[in-house]
Amino acid sequence: MALSAAEAWRMLETADEVASEEEVERGIRDVAAQITTGFRDRYPLLLCVMNGAVYFCGRLLPLLRFPLHLDYVHASRYGDEVAGTGLRWRAEPRESVRGRAVIIVDDILDVGETLAAIKAKVLELGAASCHVAVLADKTTGKQKPVTADFVGVRVPDRFVFGCGLDAYGSWRNLPSIYALQEG
């Protein structure tokens, strides 16, 4: 469902901010510091999960002051919708992961199925190790098939958007994270 500009504005006006720009930036700096501590001498490969992680990865990269490689994967369960469906690959991990310390960089750990599938594929292709960094971890209270090694912010169990996360394809460009109005 594509929104009109007026509908997108209404959605934002009725949304609740759940992580401010300052909280998001502090979380990104914390993740960068943790990754630097653990990987500065390992020459890691960062895999940016398209499209949602572009914001997070773009903010994170300048803070990682050590040699690394960057690549991407593109897998999604959502598309432009707010309800997840089956996993769709647009770009799978490549053989470049073989023997590497890999860090998957994603926008959110929600249900965890997409990240679990990406991590499984990376390990299947022979990565030496595979870690997960997410901008946001959704507190669902449910067991997830994968855990994040690095988390910027925690968000409530609501549909969230901003900072790379979208709602109906809109608002990936916001500097804060918002939740859709419930009900």
C-alpha positions, 0 to 999 in steps of 0.5 A: 500500500503506497501512501499519498504525501498527505497520508504519510504526514498524517501518519507521522503527526499521530505517531509516538516518538519512541527513540529521540534523535539523541538516543539514536545517535548515542546508540550508534556511537555505543555500537561503534565503540563496541565493534571497534573494541572487538574487531579493529584488528580482525579486518571484518566484512560488514554486510549492510541489509538493504534497504533498512540498514542504509541509515544505520550503516551510513552513520556507523561507518565513519565511526569505525576507524579501522580497515574493513570491507563493506558489502550488502545483502537484500532480503525482506519479509515486509516490502512496503507493507507492515505485515511480514510475509515469506522471506524474499532474497534480492541479493544473497551473501557472496563467496566473499564471506568465506573465512571472514569475520562478518558483521551483519548490519541491520535496522531492527531485530523484530521477529528475527526470521530475516536475520536468522536466515541471513546469518545461517547463509553467511555461516553456510558460505564459510564465514569464520564468525558472524555477528549481528549489529542492529540499530533497534531491538524490539522488546517483544517478550518472545524467543527470537531465533537470533540475538543481536551482538550489538544494539543501538536502542530498544524499542517497544513491541509496536510497528516502528519507523524512522532511521531507515525503518519504513512504514508503507515505504515512507519515512526511512529518512527521519532522525528519530524512531516513531511508532504507529498509533495503536488501535 
